[in-house]
Amino acid sequence: MKYDFAGGPAGSLTDDTVICFTTEIKNVAGKFLKEIDVAAGGGLTRLVESGEFSGKEGEIASFVSPAEFATGRLLLLGLGSPKKVAADSFRRAMGLVSRYKGLTKAQTAAVHFGEFTDRDYFQAAAEGLLLGSFRLLDYKTGEAAENDNRLTSVTFALPDKKRLRALQGAVERGQIIAEGQLLARRLASTPANDLTPRKYAGKAQQLAKKFGFKCKILDEKAIAAEKMGALLGVAQGSVEPPRFLILEYDGGKAGQKPVALVGKGVTFDSGGISLKPSLNMHEMKQDMAGSAAVLSTVVTAARLGLKLNIVGLIPATENMPSGKATKPGDIHVSRKGKTIEIINTDAEGRLILADALDYANEFDPQAVIDVATLTGATLYILGYAGAPILGNNNKLLERIEAGAEATSERVWTLPIWNDHRDQMKSNIADLVNSGGRAAGTIAAGAFLENFIGDWPWAHIDIAAVDLEPSGKAYVPKGASGFGVRLLTEVLSNWKRL
């Protein structure tokens, strides 16, 4: 996609389609809306009077060849109540229009912001355009594999040319962040036979070379040398060997302690001996969505040139049943030396995260944030609306909450009480890997807490938000890429805790 920037009135834009915005209206008032109404021969007034258009969120009014406008089509997008307009209003509006035929059948388009001049609006609009139009066509054939979206060029415009630099900077940032989220969607959507741990490691190395960060891969022998018994215990049932990915982006000063991101990378989760039901098991190729968010965030940080040192740690494995697979009742020894009694082999994510969290100590980090599709119990806490978070440092949790507010990737903080810690104790080992159904999301966090070092830590459980079940404005049905915008926002505004 080619991007341009322009200053001047909307009527002067010559692109095939021009997009403008309005908040809710009861009648056609104000200079700009009156200009549209005159150009459309009173068409806007008729739409408002008939109730077909009122500027509510999600509404689109389309005018073909409006007089005195240079464009062939004008689209007016509703943002909803003027009291509730925020950056996500523009993200949602552009996400919806990104699939509208009045836009996709055009070759060139312009987005004119009119009197909406907040930088966050510009960035969000750019994000929504890319995120909403995402389609995975890699595995289609014939005509179905052809992208019918003809749009090749988008101009972002303002009435005042003096603000074009701010517009350009915000749009370019939005483009990079959206492309990072699309990378996470693509990774999570890739079939498990095309994204084994070894292939995943290879993909990470390609991205590191392209975007200028380091990527070290530990194979099964190196993992064993690190005594990552929990990771190896999960991997032993599969013919595919595990990998441990170490990503390092050095954007900060030499000697600056890094912020570490840890992502669960189960490239397919059958449940192991504790086999999952067959219904929807195909979705378990996405059990590496947390790691996809981490890898994509490191890529995004490198592209944005963030002034921060960042480490990404990804334990990658399959969880499969076989004659060699871990059995319920087995005991594994983690890298930290703690023994873990396996109650349920489908509670595998916390096992591989345990070794990764302990490995984070090698980098003496400022803080560690892990992201994982960890517990189905999240669905019964927040549904598909947001991700539970928990941790040991209120300031870090508050920063994640602030990032969530800014990006609309919503989170909610849960406590860890001693009751939950007791739930994860074993009678014959140090810990159990499953404490049963009660408070499952928190109990999993209480388990992970045993493997953190002397640093601030936060855990983000994305098990219900990694996959969009029906499709929303800028999140089509399928992998969501949740976490990339959130983590990028947190890292972009990072200050020592």
C-alpha positions in Angstrom: 0.0 0.0 0.0 1.3 3.4 -0.9 0.7 6.3 1.5 0.5 10.0 0.7 -0.3 13.1 2.7 -2.1 16.3 1.7 -3.5 19.5 3.1 -6.6 21.3 1.9 -10.4 20.9 1.8 -12.0 17.5 1.2 -13.6 18.7 -2.0 -10.2 19.2 -3.7 -9.1 15.5 -3.3 -9.1 13.7 -6.6 -8.9 10.1 -5.3 -11.5 7.6 -6.5 -13.0 7.5 -3.0 -12.8 10.1 -0.2 -13.6 9.2 3.4 -14.8 11.8 5.9 -16.1 11.6 9.5 -19.0 12.9 11.6 -20.3 12.4 15.1 -24.1 11.9 15.7 -26.3 14.4 14.1 -30.1 15.2 14.3 -30.0 17.5 11.3 -27.5 18.8 8.7 -25.7 21.6 10.5 -22.2 23.0 10.3 -20.3 24.2 7.3 -18.8 20.9 6.2 -22.0 18.8 6.4 -23.9 21.5 4.6 -21.2 21.4 1.8 -21.7 17.6 1.5 -25.5 18.1 1.4 -25.3 20.7 -1.3 -22.9 18.6 -3.3 -25.2 15.6 -3.0 -28.3 17.5 -4.1 -29.8 17.4 -0.6 -29.0 13.7 -0.3 -27.6 13.9 3.2 -30.7 15.8 4.5 -32.9 13.0 3.0 -30.8 10.3 4.6 -31.0 12.0 8.0 -34.7 12.7 7.8 -35.5 9.2 6.8 -33.4 7.8 9.6 -31.0 6.0 7.3 -28.0 7.9 8.6 -27.5 9.8 11.9 -23.8 9.5 12.4 -24.1 6.6 14.9 -21.1 4.3 15.2 -20.9 1.9 12.3 -23.1 3.9 9.9 -21.8 4.7 6.4 -23.4 7.2 4.0 -22.3 6.9 0.4 -22.6 9.7 -2.3 -21.6 9.0 -5.9 -20.1 11.9 -7.9 -21.0 14.7 -5.5 -21.1 18.0 -7.3 -18.2 20.4 -6.6 -16.2 17.5 -5.1 -13.3 16.2 -7.3 -13.8 12.6 -6.1 -16.1 10.0 -7.7 -17.4 8.8 -4.4 -17.7 10.3 -0.9 -18.1 8.1 2.2 -19.3 9.7 5.4 -18.5 7.5 8.5 -20.4 7.8 11.7 -18.3 7.9 14.9 -21.2 7.9 17.4 -21.8 10.3 20.3 -19.4 13.3 20.3 -18.9 12.8 24.1 -17.5 9.3 23.5 -15.3 9.9 20.5 -11.9 8.3 21.2 -9.0 6.9 19.1 -10.8 3.5 19.0 -13.8 5.2 17.4 -11.6 5.9 14.3 -10.0 2.4 14.5 -13.5 0.8 14.4 -14.8 3.1 11.7 -11.9 2.5 9.4 -12.0 -1.2 10.2 -15.6 -1.4 9.0 -15.1 0.7 5.9 -11.9 -1.3 5.0 -14.2 -4.1 3.7 -16.9 -1.7 2.2 -17.1 -2.1 -1.6 -17.2 1.6 -2.1 -13.6 1.5 -0.9 -12.3 -1.9 -1.9 -13.3 -1.4 -5.6 -11.4 1.9 -5.7 -7.8 2.1 -6.7 -7.0 5.3 -4.8 -8.7 6.7 -1.6 -8.2 9.6 0.7 -9.0 9.9 4.4 -9.9 13.5 5.4 -10.0 14.2 9.1 -11.6 17.6 8.9 -11.7 19.1 12.4 -10.5 15.9 14.1 -6.9 16.7 14.7 -5.7 14.4 17.5 -2.6 12.4 16.7 -4.1 9.4 18.3 -7.0 9.6 15.9 -4.6 9.5 12.9 -2.7 6.5 14.2 -5.8 4.6 15.1 -7.4 5.3 11.6 -4.3 3.9 9.9 -4.4 0.8 12.2 -8.0 0.2 11.6 -7.6 0.3 7.8 -5.0 -2.4 7.8 -6.4 -4.5 10.6 -9.9 -4.6 9.3 -9.0 -5.6 5.8 -6.9 -8.6 6.8 -7.5 -11.8 5.0 -5.4 -15.0 5.0 -5.3 -16.3 1.4 -2.2 -18.3 1.6 -4.0 -21.6 1.6 -6.7 -20.8 -0.9 -6.6 -21.9 -4.5 -8.0 -20.6 -7.8 -10.2 -17.5 -7.8 -10.5 -17.8 -4.0 -6.8 -17.0 -3.7 -7.1 -13.7 -5.5 -7.3 -10.6 -3.5 -10.3 -8.6 -4.8 -9.3 -5.5 -2.9 -8.1 -3.1 -5.6 -7.0 -0.4 -3.3 -3.3 0.5 -3.9 -2.9 4.0 -2.6 -4.3 6.0 0.4 -3.9 9.7 1.0 -4.3 11.0 4.6 -5.4 14.6 4.6 -6.1 17.6 6.9 -7.4 21.1 6.2 -4.3 22.6 7.7 -1.0 21.9 6.0 0.9 22.9 9.2 -0.2 19.7 10.9 0.9 17.3 8.1 4.1 16.3 9.9 2.2 15.2 12.9 -0.3 13.4 10.6 2.5 11.6 8.7 4.3 10.5 11.9 1.2 9.2 13.5 0.1 7.3 10.4 3.5 5.8 9.8 3.5 4.6 13.5 0.0 3.2 13.1 1.1 1.3 10.0 4.1 -0.3 11.7 2.1 -1.3 14.7 -0.8 -2.7 12.6 1.7 -4.7 10.5 3.1 -6.1 13.7 -0.3 -7.2 14.8 -1.0 -8.7 11.3 2.3 -10.7 11.7 1.0 -12.1 14.9 -2.3 -13.1 13.2 -0.4 -14.8 10.4 1.8 -16.7 12.7 -1.2 -17.9 14.8 -3.2 -18.8 11.7 -0.4 -20.9 10.2 -1.2 -24.7 10.3 0.8 -26.6 12.8 2.4 -28.7 10.1 3.8 -25.5 8.6 4.9 -24.0 11.9 6.6 -26.7 13.9 9.0 -25.6 16.6 11.9 -25.9 14.2 10.2 -24.0 11.4 9.1 -21.4 13.9 12.7 -20.9 15.0 13.7 -20.5 11.4 11.0 -17.8 10.8 12.2 -15.9 13.9 15.7 -15.9 12.6 14.6 -14.5 9.2 12.7 -11.7 11.0 15.7 -11.0 13.2 18.0 -10.6 10.1 15.4 -8.5 8.3 14.7 -6.1 11.1 18.0 -5.9 13.0 17.8 -7.8 16.2 19.5 -10.9 17.5 18.0 -14.4 17.6 19.6 -17.3 19.3 18.1 -20.8 19.1 18.6 -23.5 21.7 18.0 -27.0 20.2 16.9 -30.0 22.3 20.5 -30.7 23.4 21.0 -27.2 24.6 17.7 -27.2 26.3 18.7 -30.3 28.2 22.0 -28.7 29.1 20.0 -25.9 30.6 18.1 -28.5 32.6 14.7 -27.3 31.4 13.0 -30.4 32.5 9.5 -28.9 32.5 9.8 -27.9 28.8 11.3 -31.3 27.9 8.6 -33.1 29.8 5.9 -31.4 27.6 7.9 -32.0 24.4 8.8 -35.7 25.0 5.5 -37.0 23.5 6.1 -35.5 20.1 8.4 -36.5 17.2 9.0 -32.8 16.7 11.8 -31.6 18.9 11.4 -28.4 20.9 13.2 -25.2 20.5 13.9 -22.2 22.8 14.1 -18.9 21.1 16.1 -16.0 22.6 15.4 -12.6 20.9 17.5 -9.5 21.8 16.7 -6.0 20.6 19.3 -3.5 21.8 17.7 -0.1 21.4 18.7 1.3 24.7 22.0 2.3 26.2 24.8 -0.2 26.7 24.4 -1.8 30.1 20.7 -0.9 30.4 18.8 -3.7 32.0 16.3 -5.1 29.5 12.6 -5.6 29.8 11.9 -9.3 29.1 8.8 -10.6 27.3 8.0 -14.3 27.6 5.6 -16.0 25.2 4.0 -19.4 25.4 4.9 -21.2 22.1 2.9 -24.5 22.0 2.6 -24.9 18.2 0.0 -27.5 18.6 -1.7 -28.6 21.8 -3.6 -31.9 21.7 -3.7 -32.0 25.5 -1.2 -34.9 25.5 -2.4 -38.0 27.4 -5.2 -35.8 28.9 -6.5 -35.5 25.4 -8.7 -32.6 24.5 -12.2 -33.2 23.0 -12.1 -33.3 19.2 -14.5 -30.4 18.8 -12.5 -27.3 17.9 -9.2 -29.0 18.5 -8.0 -27.6 15.2 -7.9 -24.2 16.9 -5.0 -25.5 19.1 -2.6 -24.5 16.4 -3.1 -21.1 18.0 -1.8 -22.2 21.3 1.4 -20.2 20.4 -0.5 -16.9 20.1 1.3 -15.5 23.2 4.7 -16.2 21.6 3.4 -14.7 18.3 2.6 -11.5 20.2 6.1 -11.5 21.8 7.9 -12.0 18.5 5.8 -9.5 16.7 6.3 -6.9 19.5 10.1 -7.3 19.2 9.8 -6.8 15.4 7.6 -3.7 16.0 10.0 -2.3 18.6 12.9 -2.7 16.2 11.0 -1.0 13.4 9.9 1.9 15.6 13.4 2.2 17.0 12.4 2.2 20.6 15.1 3.4 23.0 14.9 0.4 25.2 16.7 -3.0 25.5 14.2 -5.8 25.1 14.6 -9.6 25.4 12.0 -12.0 24.1 12.0 -15.6 25.3 9.9 -18.3 23.5 9.8 -21.9 24.5 8.4 -23.7 21.5 7.1 -27.2 21.5 4.2 -29.5 20.6 2.1 -31.3 23.2 1.2 -34.7 21.8 0.2 -38.1 23.1 2.4 -41.1 22.4 4.2 -44.0 24.1 6.8 -41.5 25.2 4.5 -38.8 26.4 4.3 -37.5 29.9 1.7 -39.3 32.0 -0.5 -37.9 34.7 1.3 -38.7 38.0 4.8 -38.2 36.5 7.1 -35.7 38.2 9.4 -33.4 36.3 12.2 -31.2 37.6 12.2 -27.6 36.4 15.2 -25.5 35.5 14.9 -23.8 38.9 15.1 -27.2 40.6 11.5 -27.3 41.8 9.7 -30.6 41.3 6.3 -30.6 39.6 3.7 -33.4 39.8 1.8 -33.7 36.6 -1.9 -33.9 37.4 -3.2 -32.9 33.9 -1.0 -33.0 30.8 -3.2 -30.4 29.2 -1.9 -27.9 31.7 1.3 -27.7 29.8 1.7 -24.0 29.1 2.6 -23.2 32.6 5.3 -25.9 32.5 7.2 -24.4 29.6 6.7 -20.9 30.9 8.2 -22.0 34.2 11.5 -22.8 32.6 11.4 -19.6 30.5 10.7 -17.4 33.4 13.6 -18.9 35.3 15.8 -18.4 32.3 14.9 -14.7 32.3 17.3 -14.4 35.3 20.2 -14.7 32.9 19.5 -11.2 31.7 19.0 -9.5 35.1 15.8 -7.8 33.7 14.1 -4.6 34.8 10.8 -6.4 34.6 9.2 -9.5 33.0 5.9 -9.7 31.2 4.6 -13.1 30.0 1.8 -13.6 27.5 0.1 -16.9 27.1 -3.1 -18.7 26.0 -3.0 -20.3 29.4 -6.4 -21.1 30.9 -9.8 -21.7 29.3 -11.2 -20.3 32.6 -10.6 -16.8 31.3 -13.7 -17.2 29.2 -15.8 -17.3 32.4 -14.1 -14.2 33.9 -14.2 -11.6 31.1 -15.6 -13.6 28.1 -14.1 -12.5 24.8 -14.0 -8.8 25.9 -10.6 -8.7 27.6 -7.6 -10.5 29.2 -7.1 -11.1 32.9 -3.7 -10.0 34.2 -2.0 -10.6 37.5 1.5 -10.1 39.0 3.7 -9.0 41.9 4.1 -5.3 41.2 1.2 -2.8 41.2 3.1 -0.2 39.2 3.8 -2.6 36.4 0.1 -3.8 36.4 -1.0 -0.2 36.4 1.2 0.5 33.3 -0.4 -2.4 31.5 -3.8 -1.1 32.5 -2.9 2.3 31.1 -1.6 0.7 27.9 -4.8 -1.2 27.6 -6.9 2.0 27.9 -4.8 3.6 25.2 -5.0 0.8 22.7 -8.4 -0.7 23.5 -6.8 -4.1 24.1 -8.6 -4.4 27.5 -7.3 -6.1 30.6 -8.5 -6.6 34.2 -6.3 -7.2 37.2 -6.9 -10.3 39.4 -5.3 -11.0 42.8 -3.2 -14.0 43.9 -4.0 -15.0 47.5 -2.4 -17.6 49.7 -5.5 -19.8 49.1 -4.5 -20.0 45.4 -0.8 -20.7 46.3 -1.9 -23.5 48.6 -4.0 -24.9 45.7 -0.8 -25.6 43.7 1.1 -27.5 46.4 1.7 -31.2 45.9 1.7 -33.9 48.6 4.7 -35.7 47.1 6.5 -32.9 45.1 6.9 -29.2 45.4 4.1 -28.3 43.1 1.2 -29.7 41.0 0.7 -28.4 37.5 -3.1 -28.2 38.0 -5.1 -27.3 41.0 -8.5 -28.2 39.5 -11.2 -26.0 38.1 -11.6 -23.5 41.0 -10.1 -20.1 40.2 -8.2 -21.7 37.3 -6.7 -18.6 35.9 -5.5 -17.3 39.2 -4.2 -20.7 40.3 -2.1 -20.9 37.1 -0.7 -17.5 38.0 0.1 -18.7 41.5 2.0 -21.6 39.9 4.1 -19.3 37.6 4.9 -17.1 40.6 7.2 -19.8 41.9 9.6 -19.3 39.0 10.0 -15.5 38.9 13.2 -13.9 40.1 13.7 -10.7 42.1 12.0 -8.5 39.6 8.6 -7.0 38.8 6.5 -9.5 36.9 3.1 -9.5 35.2 1.2 -12.3 33.5 -1.3 -11.7 30.7 -3.7 -14.6 30.0 -5.0 -14.2 26.4 -6.8 -17.6 26.2 -10.2 -16.1 25.3 -9.0 -13.1 23.3 -6.5 -14.7 20.9 -9.3 -15.9 18.7 -12.2 -13.7 17.5 -15.2 -16.1 17.2 -17.5 -14.0 14.9 -15.7 -10.9 13.7 -15.6 -7.3 14.8 -14.9 -3.9 13.2 -11.1 -4.3 12.8 -10.8 -7.9 14.0 -12.1 -10.3 11.4 -13.1 -13.8 12.4 -10.0 -15.8 13.4 -6.7 -15.0 15.0 -6.8 -11.6 16.7 -3.1 -10.8 17.2 -4.1 -9.5 20.7 -1.2 -8.1 22.7 1.0 -6.5 20.1 -0.6 -3.0 20.4 -0.7 -3.3 24.2 2.9 -4.4 24.6 4.1 -1.8 22.1 2.3 0.9 24.0 3.8 -0.2 27.3 7.3 -0.4 26.0 7.0 2.9 24.0 6.3 4.7 27.3 8.7 2.7 29.5 10.2 4.2 32.6 12.1 2.4 35.3 9.8 1.0 38.0 
